[in-house]
Amino acid sequence: MNLDVTKSNWGSLTQRERDAAYNNNGAVPDATALIEERNQASIPFRATHASAVDLPYGETQREQWDLFPGGNPEAPTLVFIHGGYWQRNRREDFAAMAEGGLAMGWNVAICGYSLCPEVTMTRIVYQIHAALGWLSTEGPKYGFAGPIVLTGWSAGGHLTALGAEHPAVSAAIAISGIFELGPIRDTYLNAALKLTDEEIIELSPMRRPIVQKPIAIAYGAAELPELCRQSRDFHRLRSEAQAPGPLWPVPGADHFRVLEALRRPDGALLRLAAELLR
């Protein structure tokens, strides 16, 4: 049920239709297999690149960095924020996402954060900013002294758009993100998120001041229509404010396969990351 939802007809949808509009796992028949492949690939990768993992930037186990140095401290750092609708997944299962960045000669850092409902979304956003502050001050000790390109997928795309406000970030790629939280409160996802009116206003990138840094908005061309719409709307808003950064639909990619464009050494999103710094 891939509904082509618009702002004008959202209010007329049933609860089932609203839930389906944001159910990425339900929209991709082999989602479970794709997730398992990524998780399993991350185990040996992380084990063989374990010189700087589990580095705390906060008080809890999830408030940690996994750093994968590429050997050149002055090379750019690709920071990745995982997805999971702010309520599932963990940084360890995304270690394989560093493969492409390392092959390009960059440093790669993967950020952990707490999950709802144990914490609020407000707290998660705070943690992302605290993590970026830690990386900007402590990163050089681990060979991470170059410019930061922040990227994230799904919920991580939303956190990337907000994290781009941090002064340590030079550029960003928000992948398959949620940029207006209003519809999310109307779906099954809000059982864990418990979004407040204030959070929808304060934490929706569409409602915040425009960040005048290069930010690419990427999504899979075969994703749910709502995910595509959210990306297009956010890019349109930024373009109207003359903020730099392209809209980048990845041909044929669904919500999970879009990550291959960042993970592969020849991935289109890796090349895009390099272009953003020029």
DAGI-V600153 format. One record per residue. RES is the residue in three letters. PHI is phi in whole degrees, -180 to 180 (* if undefined). BURIAL is b if it has 9 or more other C-alpha atoms within 8 Angstrom, else e. Layout:
BEGIN
res = <RES RES>
phi = <PHI PHI>
burial = <BURIAL BURIAL>
END
This chain:
BEGIN
res = <MET ASN LEU ASP VAL THR LYS SER ASN TRP GLY SER LEU THR GLN ARG GLU ARG ASP ALA ALA TYR ASN ASN ASN GLY ALA VAL PRO ASP ALA THR ALA LEU ILE GLU GLU ARG ASN GLN ALA SER ILE PRO PHE ARG ALA THR HIS ALA SER ALA VAL ASP LEU PRO TYR GLY GLU THR GLN ARG GLU GLN TRP ASP LEU PHE PRO GLY GLY ASN PRO GLU ALA PRO THR LEU VAL PHE ILE HIS GLY GLY TYR TRP GLN ARG ASN ARG ARG GLU ASP PHE ALA ALA MET ALA GLU GLY GLY LEU ALA MET GLY TRP ASN VAL ALA ILE CYS GLY TYR SER LEU CYS PRO GLU VAL THR MET THR ARG ILE VAL TYR GLN ILE HIS ALA ALA LEU GLY TRP LEU SER THR GLU GLY PRO LYS TYR GLY PHE ALA GLY PRO ILE VAL LEU THR GLY TRP SER ALA GLY GLY HIS LEU THR ALA LEU GLY ALA GLU HIS PRO ALA VAL SER ALA ALA ILE ALA ILE SER GLY ILE PHE GLU LEU GLY PRO ILE ARG ASP THR TYR LEU ASN ALA ALA LEU LYS LEU THR ASP GLU GLU ILE ILE GLU LEU SER PRO MET ARG ARG PRO ILE VAL GLN LYS PRO ILE ALA ILE ALA TYR GLY ALA ALA GLU LEU PRO GLU LEU CYS ARG GLN SER ARG ASP PHE HIS ARG LEU ARG SER GLU ALA GLN ALA PRO GLY PRO LEU TRP PRO VAL PRO GLY ALA ASP HIS PHE ARG VAL LEU GLU ALA LEU ARG ARG PRO ASP GLY ALA LEU LEU ARG LEU ALA ALA GLU LEU LEU ARG>
phi = <* -96 -69 -90 -91 -124 -58 -74 -111 -56 -66 -92 -78 -75 -60 -61 -68 -65 -62 -65 -64 -122 -92 -67 -63 -70 -85 -116 -56 -103 -58 -61 -67 -66 -65 -64 -62 -64 -63 -69 -66 -74 -64 -69 -61 -66 -66 -93 -131 -100 -73 -147 -111 60 -90 -76 -114 -144 -92 -103 -62 -78 -85 -141 -106 -113 -106 -123 -70 -94 109 -115 -59 -88 -67 -60 -109 -93 -98 -118 -114 -74 -103 128 52 63 -138 -156 80 -152 -62 -58 -81 -116 -58 -63 -66 -81 -56 -67 -61 -66 -64 -83 91 -91 -92 -130 -131 -117 -101 -97 -159 -72 -121 -78 -91 -61 -131 -87 -64 -57 -66 -61 -62 -59 -62 -61 -67 -65 -64 -67 -63 -62 -64 -69 -96 -97 -55 -57 -64 -109 88 -122 -119 -85 -63 -99 -108 -88 -142 -165 -125 63 -58 -65 -67 -62 -67 -66 -60 -78 -67 -62 -71 -68 -62 -75 -89 -91 -159 -153 -129 -96 -106 52 -89 -109 -113 -131 -84 -51 -63 -62 -65 -89 -118 -58 -64 -75 -59 -93 -75 52 -65 -97 -58 -64 -67 -61 -73 -79 -112 -89 -55 -65 -106 -101 -57 -69 -84 -90 -128 -66 -129 -88 -110 -117 -160 -80 -65 -103 -79 -55 -54 -65 -67 -63 -63 -58 -66 -64 -64 -67 -66 -62 -61 -67 -63 -64 -94 59 -82 -77 129 -87 -92 -133 -76 -89 -57 74 -87 -90 -66 -99 -71 -60 -67 -62 -71 -105 -80 -71 -57 -103 -65 -63 -75 -66 -63 -64 -58 -65 -65 -64 -91 -90>
burial = <e e b e b e e e e b e e b e e e b b b b b b e b e e b b e e b e e b b e e b b b b b b e b b e e e e e b b e e b b b e e e e b b b b b b b b e b b b b b b b b b b b b b e b b e e b b b b b b b b b b b b b e e b b b b b b b b b b b b b e b b b e e b b e b b b b b b b b b b e e b b e e b b b b b b b b b b b b b b b b b b b b b b e b e b b b b b b b b b b b b b b e e b b b b e b b e e b b b e e e b b e e b b b e b e e e e e b b b b b b b b b b b b b b b b e b b b e b b e b b b e e e b b b e b e e b e e b b b b b b b e b b b b b e b e e b b e b e e b e e>
END
